[in-house]
Amino acid sequence: MTIKLHHLGYSRSTRIIWLLEEAGIEYELIEHHRNPATNRSQDDLKAVHPLAKAPAVEVDGRTMVESSAIIEYLLETRGDGKLSVAAGQSDRSAYLEWLHFAEGTVAMPILLKLLGPRFGGLGDVQQAFVDGEVHKLLDYINAHLDGRQYLVGDGLTGADINMEYLLELANLVGLLENRPHAKAYVNRLMARPGYKKAIEIGGPLTPPMAK
Ligand SMILES: N[C@@H](CCC(=O)N[C@@H](CS)C(=O)NCC(=O)O)C(=O)O
């Protein structure tokens, strides 16, 4: 059965459009829109999954959320070996680590950094946690990308697709200015035909006001 991808405008679900386009996996796209006043998802996405989060994917008889898990599952079941590193291969542990590092560790501080100003600042948390984490994480990613085209191995994987969203946001607010390897990496990923197609289909990652 065809996969149904629930896509919310300006969101992480663009990752899954990109993944499916790069992997050549057939899917049906169902579009959802944010509430313009709150910027949150609405009842139509809540009807799909109680968390009302995007991406949500209807696949193999259940509705799945969490980008990293979705990426891993879709590639494992339908990827034909593309965009991932199979169990038993030498880069497997690095692949899983980078795939899960994006949402497991990088996302929260980056999103707090971006959302803080919209809600009147984060108070003591900004200095005590967020700023230090953001700089440490971005420095780590930048250093890893020195001399590499992709996070793992010689080609694009699901780990890059998961990470790109967060680095694109970081870049928008100038956080990659002194991190040339991370900046070049994001620009390289954004130049890919598969990424461009995903943006054409799903719209840009952020609304113009966030720039
Ligand atoms: N860790 C989850 C995060 C999902 C998430 O927070 N998605 C956001 C869009 S980027 C969302 O659905 N926001 C709408 C809302 O929570 O109301 C993932 O990677 O899929």
The ligand as an SDF file (V2000), in Angstrom:
LIG
                    3D

 20 19  0  0  0  0  0  0  0  0999 V2000
   11.1460   14.9250   17.3140 N   0  0  0  0  0  0  0  0  0  0  0  0
   10.0200   15.0500   16.4220 C   0  0  0  0  0  0  0  0  0  0  0  0
    9.5230   16.4870   16.4820 C   0  0  0  0  0  0  0  0  0  0  0  0
    8.2270   16.6840   15.7340 C   0  0  0  0  0  0  0  0  0  0  0  0
    7.7570   18.1360   15.8300 C   0  0  0  0  0  0  0  0  0  0  0  0
    7.8710   18.7740   16.8780 O   0  0  0  0  0  0  0  0  0  0  0  0
    7.2370   18.6440   14.7190 N   0  0  0  0  0  0  0  0  0  0  0  0
    6.7640   20.0090   14.6900 C   0  0  0  0  0  0  0  0  0  0  0  0
    7.0130   20.6170   13.3230 C   0  0  0  0  0  0  0  0  0  0  0  0
    8.6980   20.9030   12.9890 S   0  0  0  0  0  0  0  0  0  0  0  0
    5.2620   20.0590   14.8820 C   0  0  0  0  0  0  0  0  0  0  0  0
    4.5620   19.1570   14.5070 O   0  0  0  0  0  0  0  0  0  0  0  0
    4.7790   21.1840   15.4260 N   0  0  0  0  0  0  0  0  0  0  0  0
    3.3990   21.4760   15.5420 C   0  0  0  0  0  0  0  0  0  0  0  0
    2.8950   21.4470   16.9360 C   0  0  0  0  0  0  0  0  0  0  0  0
    3.5450   20.8440   17.7990 O   0  0  0  0  0  0  0  0  0  0  0  0
    1.8360   22.0170   17.1760 O   0  0  0  0  0  0  0  0  0  0  0  0
   10.4530   14.6380   15.0190 C   0  0  0  0  0  0  0  0  0  0  0  0
   11.6370   14.7270   14.6950 O   0  0  0  0  0  0  0  0  0  0  0  0
    9.6090   14.2050   14.2270 O   0  0  0  0  0  0  0  0  0  0  0  0
  1  2  1  0
  2  3  1  0
  2 18  1  0
  3  4  1  0
  4  5  1  0
  5  6  2  0
  5  7  1  0
  7  8  1  0
  8  9  1  0
  8 11  1  0
  9 10  1  0
 11 12  2  0
 11 13  1  0
 13 14  1  0
 14 15  1  0
 15 16  2  0
 15 17  1  0
 18 19  2  0
 18 20  1  0
M  END
$$$$
